[in-house]
Amino acid sequence: MEFLQPGSWSEALAAKAEYPDAVPLCGGTDVMVEINFDRRRPPALLDLTRVPELAAWASEDGRVRLGAGVTYTRVIDELGAVLPGLAMASRTVGSPQIRNRGTVGGNLGAASPAGDSHPALLATDCEVEVASTTGSRRIPTDDFYTGVKRNALAPDELIAAIWITPPSGPQQFCKIGTRNAMVIAVTAFGLALHPDREQVGTGIGSAAPTPRRAPDAEQFAAQALAEAGLWHSRGPLPQTLAVEFGNRVRAAASPIDDVRGSAAYRLHSLSVLARRALTWAWDDYRKAA
Ligand SMILES: Cc1cc2nc3c(=O)[nH]c(=O)nc-3n(C[C@H](O)[C@H](O)[C@H](O)COP(=O)(O)OP(=O)(O)OC[C@H]3O[C@@H](n4cnc5c(N)ncnc54)[C@H](O)[C@@H]3O)c2cc1C
């Protein structure tokens, strides 16, 4: 197995162009497990840990450009106040060791339906910046996940960064696992309130072949809140609205039975998570007034 170790972003892109079969490695918390268990034997590994550009984040044009190699620990420590939904999701990933190595870019590269960053990213305004030696493009997260553990990257492309608009309202992330830590989600749900444009963002995890949004639930909640004048009055959230929102999120899912949970449990738990997430976020919105 070839081991490629570029020292800069341009070298990394050149290496990927020359060896399109090379498997990128950032934190290695997915890749090394697959190699150690002999599930994958790529002809080459492209180690991105020495590419400084990937480990940086910055605020640009009112958005955060999060380098693909920024770890969960750094998201929590450095961006907890700016990107609260992603930070909440990051806190639930693995253990301190996994959070110290694992990256949001690696989560996107793996594109597992159970990846914890996806519901948080889907609920916000977010784009994935990918690049090759011929240029770069930005893919909305909605279009990034193309199938089970598949994404929209071309063979010569790498993930450079994730562009996220900091929220104008509260965010929530909820996850059910079989224990409290070191657990892959049975179901997960991300929610963002966007009071500036009176919209609600959602992200469903572990309950469909890909992470996905619940557009019908988003529209329903935004419209019901607007019709009741609640975005302005910040009055209490009607329980019927929260329950119906949960039902519509459930309707957007298409889970399977697997070792972690049954499809029926996933559907039920998702409706509960969605109802609670909306209720908690709305309470935060009211308190912030
Ligand atoms: C014990 C354990 C617990 C875990 N718990 C969780 C959990 O609770 N929640 C969760 O979501 N995940 C969990 N994971 C999975 C893993 O930690 C995450 O998916 C993590 O985000 C992967 O990041 P990484 O940087 O380590 O990725 P890597 O392993 O380096 O790469 C993952 C994938 O992304 C690709 N890739 C990496 N960087 C790039 C790039 N810049 N451009 C293109 N492709 C790229 C790789 O080729 C590979 O396919 C766990 C893993 C372990 C071993």
The ligand as a Tripos MOL2 file, in Angstrom:
@<TRIPOS>MOLECULE
LIG
   53    58     1     0     0
SMALL
NO_CHARGES

@<TRIPOS>ATOM
      1 C1        -14.8590    4.1110   18.7430 C.3       1 LIG1
      2 C2        -15.5170    4.9690   17.6950 C.ar      1 LIG1
      3 C3        -16.6460    5.6990   18.0460 C.ar      1 LIG1
      4 C4        -17.2750    6.5080   17.0780 C.ar      1 LIG1
      5 N1        -18.3850    7.2230   17.4610 N.ar      1 LIG1
      6 C5        -18.9990    7.9980   16.5450 C.ar      1 LIG1
      7 C6        -20.1450    8.7510   16.9280 C.ar      1 LIG1
      8 O1        -20.6140    8.7250   18.0570 O.2       1 LIG1
      9 N2        -20.7350    9.5180   15.9500 N.ar      1 LIG1
     10 C7        -20.2350    9.5870   14.6810 C.ar      1 LIG1
     11 O2        -20.8020   10.2960   13.8470 O.2       1 LIG1
     12 N3        -19.1480    8.8830   14.3090 N.ar      1 LIG1
     13 C8        -18.5180    8.0960   15.2080 C.ar      1 LIG1
     14 N4        -17.4210    7.3740   14.8250 N.ar      1 LIG1
     15 C9        -16.9590    7.4310   13.4320 C.3       1 LIG1
     16 C10       -15.8840    8.5000   13.1620 C.3       1 LIG1
     17 O3        -15.2230    8.8890   14.3300 O.3       1 LIG1
     18 C11       -16.5110    9.7520   12.5030 C.3       1 LIG1
     19 O4        -17.1740    9.4130   11.3110 O.3       1 LIG1
     20 C12       -15.4700   10.8350   12.2300 C.3       1 LIG1
     21 O5        -16.1250   12.0280   11.9080 O.3       1 LIG1
     22 C13       -14.5220   10.4740   11.1020 C.3       1 LIG1
     23 O6        -13.5810   11.5310   10.9840 O.3       1 LIG1
     24 P1        -12.0510   11.2340   10.6620 P.3       1 LIG1
     25 O7        -11.3810   12.5380   10.4770 O.co2     1 LIG1
     26 O8        -11.4690   10.3130   11.6620 O.co2     1 LIG1
     27 O9        -12.2390   10.4790    9.2590 O.3       1 LIG1
     28 P2        -11.2950    9.4430    8.5250 P.3       1 LIG1
     29 O10       -11.3740    8.1110    9.1530 O.co2     1 LIG1
     30 O11        -9.9440   10.0080    8.3140 O.co2     1 LIG1
     31 O12       -12.0620    9.4240    7.1200 O.3       1 LIG1
     32 C14       -13.4280    9.0340    7.0370 C.3       1 LIG1
     33 C15       -13.8550    8.9930    5.5690 C.3       1 LIG1
     34 O13       -13.8000   10.2910    5.0120 O.3       1 LIG1
     35 C16       -12.8610   10.3400    3.9440 C.3       1 LIG1
     36 N5        -12.1830   11.6280    4.0820 N.ar      1 LIG1
     37 C17       -11.5650   12.1270    5.1780 C.ar      1 LIG1
     38 N6        -11.1480   13.3970    4.9430 N.ar      1 LIG1
     39 C18       -11.4940   13.6830    3.6620 C.ar      1 LIG1
     40 C19       -11.3420   14.8390    2.8320 C.ar      1 LIG1
     41 N7        -10.7560   15.9660    3.2740 N.pl3     1 LIG1
     42 N8        -11.8260   14.7910    1.5650 N.ar      1 LIG1
     43 C20       -12.4460   13.6720    1.1070 C.ar      1 LIG1
     44 N9        -12.6430   12.5500    1.8570 N.ar      1 LIG1
     45 C21       -12.1670   12.5660    3.1150 C.ar      1 LIG1
     46 C22       -11.9560    9.1160    4.1400 C.3       1 LIG1
     47 O14       -11.3750    8.6710    2.9490 O.3       1 LIG1
     48 C23       -12.9510    8.1260    4.6890 C.3       1 LIG1
     49 O15       -13.7250    7.5650    3.6590 O.3       1 LIG1
     50 C24       -16.7610    6.5720   15.7650 C.ar      1 LIG1
     51 C25       -15.6120    5.8370   15.4270 C.ar      1 LIG1
     52 C26       -14.9870    5.0460   16.3840 C.ar      1 LIG1
     53 C27       -13.7480    4.2860   16.0020 C.3       1 LIG1
@<TRIPOS>BOND
     1     1     2 1
     2     2     3 ar
     3     2    52 ar
     4     3     4 ar
     5     4     5 ar
     6     4    50 ar
     7     5     6 ar
     8     6     7 ar
     9     6    13 1
    10     7     8 2
    11     7     9 ar
    12     9    10 ar
    13    10    11 2
    14    10    12 ar
    15    12    13 ar
    16    13    14 ar
    17    14    15 1
    18    14    50 ar
    19    15    16 1
    20    16    17 1
    21    16    18 1
    22    18    19 1
    23    18    20 1
    24    20    21 1
    25    20    22 1
    26    22    23 1
    27    23    24 1
    28    24    25 2
    29    24    26 1
    30    24    27 1
    31    27    28 1
    32    28    29 2
    33    28    30 1
    34    28    31 1
    35    31    32 1
    36    32    33 1
    37    33    34 1
    38    33    48 1
    39    34    35 1
    40    35    36 1
    41    35    46 1
    42    36    37 ar
    43    36    45 ar
    44    37    38 ar
    45    38    39 ar
    46    39    40 ar
    47    39    45 ar
    48    40    41 1
    49    40    42 ar
    50    42    43 ar
    51    43    44 ar
    52    44    45 ar
    53    46    47 1
    54    46    48 1
    55    48    49 1
    56    50    51 ar
    57    51    52 ar
    58    52    53 1
@<TRIPOS>SUBSTRUCTURE
     1 LIG1         1 GROUP 0 **** ****
